[in-house]
Amino acid sequence: MDIIELTRELGKAIQADPRFVEMQLARQTSDEDQELQDAIGEFNLKRMAISNEAAKPDRNDETMQRLNKELREAYAKIMANEHMARYDAAKTEFDAMFQRVKGILDLCAEGGDPETCDYDAASCSGDCASCGGGCH
């Protein structure tokens, strides 16, 4: 097998992983939740209103404060939705696994031992200068 075929096999394994499957199911459930979709639409309208107000040469700070408050309330409503909470949790779990996979690949590409190198996002200090972990 060449490297591209192996990569496709890895892609299949990722899509078969329970974290990926749960994320896809949670996404579908969220997409089918009309109340959630309406709340997301409301949030997007609030965000556009803020953008429009901010672009005005004579923008009103009181209006901006009100719109920002409404935006935060719309966001809170979205995040309080059980389907969004399920999706958010599933995506966080999948993203952590995928970040680890990418981190290990980065370390291998830098010459790390494929049998032993590992990537732990939790150990990231945020100071890239001191890191050999290969986040990016």
C-alpha positions as CSV (number, residue, x, y, z in Angstrom):
1,M,0.0,0.0,0.0
2,D,1.2,3.5,-0.8
3,I,0.9,6.4,1.6
4,I,-2.3,7.7,-0.1
5,E,-4.0,4.3,0.2
6,L,-3.0,4.2,3.9
7,T,-4.4,7.7,4.4
8,R,-7.7,6.6,2.9
9,E,-7.7,3.6,5.3
10,L,-7.1,6.0,8.2
11,G,-10.0,8.2,6.9
12,K,-12.3,5.1,6.9
13,A,-11.1,4.2,10.5
14,I,-11.8,7.8,11.6
15,Q,-15.3,7.7,10.1
16,A,-16.0,4.3,11.9
17,D,-14.8,5.7,15.2
18,P,-17.7,6.0,17.7
19,R,-16.8,9.6,18.4
20,F,-17.2,10.5,14.7
21,V,-20.5,8.5,14.5
22,E,-21.9,10.2,17.6
23,M,-20.9,13.7,16.3
24,Q,-22.7,12.9,13.0
25,L,-25.8,11.7,14.7
26,A,-25.8,14.7,17.0
27,R,-25.4,17.0,14.0
28,Q,-28.3,15.4,12.2
29,T,-30.5,15.7,15.3
30,S,-29.6,19.4,15.7
31,D,-30.3,20.0,12.0
32,E,-33.7,18.5,12.4
33,D,-34.6,20.5,15.5
34,Q,-36.7,23.3,14.1
35,E,-36.7,25.2,17.4
36,L,-32.9,25.1,17.4
37,Q,-32.6,26.2,13.8
38,D,-35.0,29.1,14.5
39,A,-32.7,30.1,17.4
40,I,-29.6,29.9,15.2
41,G,-31.4,32.1,12.6
42,E,-32.3,34.6,15.2
43,F,-28.7,34.6,16.4
44,N,-27.4,35.2,12.9
45,L,-29.9,38.1,12.4
46,K,-28.7,39.7,15.7
47,R,-25.1,39.3,14.5
48,M,-25.9,41.0,11.2
49,A,-27.7,43.8,13.0
50,I,-24.6,44.4,15.1
51,S,-22.4,44.4,12.0
52,N,-24.7,46.9,10.3
53,E,-24.9,49.2,13.3
54,A,-21.1,49.0,13.8
55,A,-20.6,50.0,10.2
56,K,-22.6,53.2,10.5
57,P,-20.6,56.4,10.8
58,D,-23.0,57.6,13.5
59,R,-23.4,54.4,15.3
60,N,-25.3,54.5,18.5
61,D,-23.5,53.0,21.5
62,E,-26.8,52.4,23.3
63,T,-28.1,50.4,20.4
64,M,-24.9,48.5,20.2
65,Q,-25.2,47.5,23.9
66,R,-28.8,46.4,23.4
67,L,-27.9,44.4,20.3
68,N,-24.9,42.8,22.1
69,K,-27.2,41.8,25.0
70,E,-29.7,40.3,22.6
71,L,-26.9,38.4,20.9
72,R,-25.7,36.9,24.2
73,E,-29.3,35.9,25.0
74,A,-29.7,34.3,21.6
75,Y,-26.5,32.4,22.1
76,A,-27.5,31.3,25.5
77,K,-30.8,30.0,24.1
78,I,-28.9,28.0,21.5
79,M,-26.5,26.5,24.0
80,A,-29.3,25.6,26.4
81,N,-30.9,23.4,23.7
82,E,-30.4,19.7,24.5
83,H,-29.5,18.8,20.9
84,M,-26.9,21.6,20.6
85,A,-25.4,20.5,24.0
86,R,-25.2,16.9,22.7
87,Y,-23.6,18.1,19.4
88,D,-21.2,20.4,21.2
89,A,-20.1,17.6,23.6
90,A,-19.7,15.1,20.7
91,K,-17.7,17.6,18.6
92,T,-15.4,18.4,21.5
93,E,-14.7,14.7,22.0
94,F,-14.1,14.1,18.3
95,D,-11.9,17.2,17.9
96,A,-9.7,16.0,20.8
97,M,-9.2,12.6,19.2
98,F,-8.6,14.1,15.8
99,Q,-6.1,16.6,17.2
100,R,-4.2,13.7,18.8
101,V,-4.1,11.9,15.4
102,K,-2.8,15.0,13.6
103,G,-0.3,15.6,16.4
104,I,1.1,12.1,16.1
105,L,1.4,12.5,12.4
106,D,3.2,15.8,12.8
107,L,5.6,14.2,15.2
108,C,6.3,11.4,12.8
109,A,6.8,13.8,10.0
110,E,9.5,15.5,12.2
111,G,11.3,12.2,12.7
112,G,9.5,10.9,15.8
113,D,9.3,7.2,16.5
114,P,5.9,6.1,15.1
115,E,5.7,3.4,17.8
116,T,6.1,5.7,20.8
117,C,5.5,9.3,19.9
118,D,2.2,10.7,21.1
119,Y,0.5,14.1,21.3
120,D,-1.3,15.4,24.4
121,A,-3.2,18.6,23.8
122,A,-3.7,18.9,27.6
123,S,0.1,19.4,28.0
124,C,0.1,22.5,25.7
125,S,1.3,25.6,27.6
126,G,0.4,27.9,24.8
127,D,4.0,28.9,24.3
128,C,4.9,27.5,20.9
129,A,8.6,28.5,21.3
130,S,9.1,25.9,24.0
131,C,7.1,23.1,22.2
132,G,8.1,20.2,20.0
133,G,4.6,18.9,20.0
134,G,3.6,20.0,16.6
135,C,0.2,21.6,17.1
136,H,0.1,23.1,13.7
